[in-house]
Amino acid sequence: MDSSPSPASGPQPGQLIGGRYRLEQQLSEGPQGQLWRASDQLAGELPVALRHIPAELVALQQPFRALWPRLQGVLHPQVPRFGEPMDEPGEAGADLWLPREWQEGRSYADLLQERAERQLVFGAGEVVMLLRRLLPALAVLHSQQLCHGDLCPANLLRRERDGLPVLLDIGPGGVTPGYAPPERGRGEAPQPWMDLYGLGVVALVLLSGEQPAQLLDPATLAWRWPAALDGLPELREALQRLLSVDPAQRFASASAALQALQGVPMPESTGPVARADRTVALVPPRSPELPAVAAQAPAPAPARRRQELKEEAAEGRLIPVVIALVAALLVGTGLAWLITNRGRVANPAASPGLQLPSSLPPAEVDQRQQLLNRLRALQIDRGWFLKLVDANLLAQYPERGGRLPSDSLDDAPLRKVWNELAEDWLSRVEQLPLELRTRLGSFSAGDWRRRQGELVAKGLSPLVVEQLVSGSAQNLLPGRSGTEIPPEPFRQLWFAAAEQALAKVSIEAIQARTGQTNVVSASVPAAGARVFPIRLPASSRLVLGVNGSPLMQMSVFGADGQVLEARGPLRVVSLGTVTRSPVQLLITNEGLAPALLTLSLRADPALPAAPSVPAQGAPAEAPPGS
């Protein structure tokens, strides 16, 4: 028999709620009640999150009861699913229990705190990717007349299984100080633009590592911009619009904000970076009484000092045990490749006797082993991945002249940077489907030319094919042009991005006829595209209109690939006389679900040439026969 505690004691671990959910651990308590982790006894004890709103908070229960059925109708992979509300006897009446899907991961508040302890913050590239991934989820909420209401790092979770951000604690209740606009503090109801404001504050906090109160001037209400935005005018302008107090300057919707962020060039800093304002040195100066290390000159040259400064800027403080550049994996025991003191990846099969240097602590070996296990589980070629991270590290430290870090204490900060880069690259590579991950390291230029030729044969120009690849390539290779094929080993990711993008492209040719309106309905897959090569009668004009999801974008290209209408939201377009066919209409779907579109188009005869007008003062030509 289930022994539930008496109501006077309040909810306790082990208590069964609604005959289904067994309480395991109280996670937090705040303005929205208590949050518990529980197990679903009717679903194999799967974990679930339960929000408890006691009867004493009846004023909070009422809006949750009204809102919950609408939240249950939200279907988005970055919004947890919501279960049926339950009433249980409490100390002062009926307590409300609200179940939602459990999400395994860490909040961005926890991630921020962890980095602060190491004098690190989120890089600009990380923040751009976060905004791009959150805005589609907000657009879905707002399209159903729902608002999050309290966007802050504590209510954003980085999901463990795929790295995507998830929206938590949606609904009524208090707001986290500093993350809401003044209007919200004056009691105004939540509105979509307030969510965008909160998202802008989150971005500044992640970039700077400081709380909103430290970033906002209380007298002028002007924001202090983090140094990370120096040299990134497009990103700064987008954040200014998210945080603008002028309604005319704000984004009209989450979709409009997403469109602007997609036009922001991806910064190179897609991993953790050092705080711009920190003063803590990574490697304390050596005591004069200590003997010099054999590899170190008695009097360091200026170049060596510059290198030390850069290494210090990459780390937060000296840690007794730091992460090694890479662990080794021995044949038969799980250690097979050597990280340190190498210029190229060692072949474990050819060198079974490789051993880790004795100076590397066991903790470093364990952490590197975890990376190796992930590479093996994801079926990613180890040799190629090592070269990828090595090349990225050496590109950031050109003064090393191609020299990789050793296992010495002096190179510990660089080994830490290597590890951060490896985690960043792996988080992006693991999002590729298995069939592409297993080919990394073996793609060839011939594969790309063959794939491109197939689409050109279907009526697409090479420039349009490159445009299809561009967005996917920039996500995998931030800071690089999506249309330019980079050198190896980065080229492998470009080829994989091309395969992924082109696999989701559908092509539907249309023959337009003069004076007749064509209406086409079609579906565009999630994160996919659809191309309509439109053939027109000779010397015709084209009028087309596209309707569909706000997460769709459209571009129009000429037969030679020239841009006739730049990428933008779905709209009505009128083109002048088209001399060559086909005109190519490209529709992309930035959402995480398939979407429908409706295309209407008509070919009109070219307008007659306007009669020439005689220049002022020139005699008119005499009519014939005069």
Buried (B, 14 or more C-beta within 10 A) or exposed (E): EEEBEEBEEBBEEEBBBBEBBBBBEBEEEEEBBBBBBBBBBEEEEEBBBBBBBBBBBEEBBEEBBEBBEEBBEBEBBBBBBBBEBBBBEBEEEBBBBBBBBBBEBEBBBBBBEEBBEBBBBBBBBBBBBBBBBBBBBBBBBBBEEBBBBBBBBBBBBBBEEEBBBBBBBBBBBEBBEBBBBEBBEEEEEBBBBBBBBBBBBBBBBBBBBBBBEEBBEEEEEEBEBBEBBEEBEBBBEBBBBBBBEEEEEBBEBBBBBBBBBBEBBBBBBBBBBBBBEBEBBBBEEEEEEEEEEEEEEEEBEEEBEEBBEBBBBBBBBBEEEBBBBBBBBBEEEBBBBBBBEBEEBBEBEEEEEBEBBEEBEEEBBEBBBEBBEBBEEBEBBBBBBBBBBBBBBBEBBEEBEEEBBBBBBBBBBBBBBBBBBBBBBBBBBBBBEEEBBBBBBEBEEEBBEEBBEEBEEEBBBEBBBBBBBBBBBBBBBBEBEBBEBBEEBBBBBBBBBBBBBBEBBBBEEBEBEEEEEBEBEBEBBBBBBBBBBBBBBEEBBBBBBBBBBBBBBBBBBBBEBEEBBEBEBBEEBEBEBBEEBBBBBBBBBBBBBEBEBEBBBBBBEBEEEEEEEEEEEEEEEEEEEE
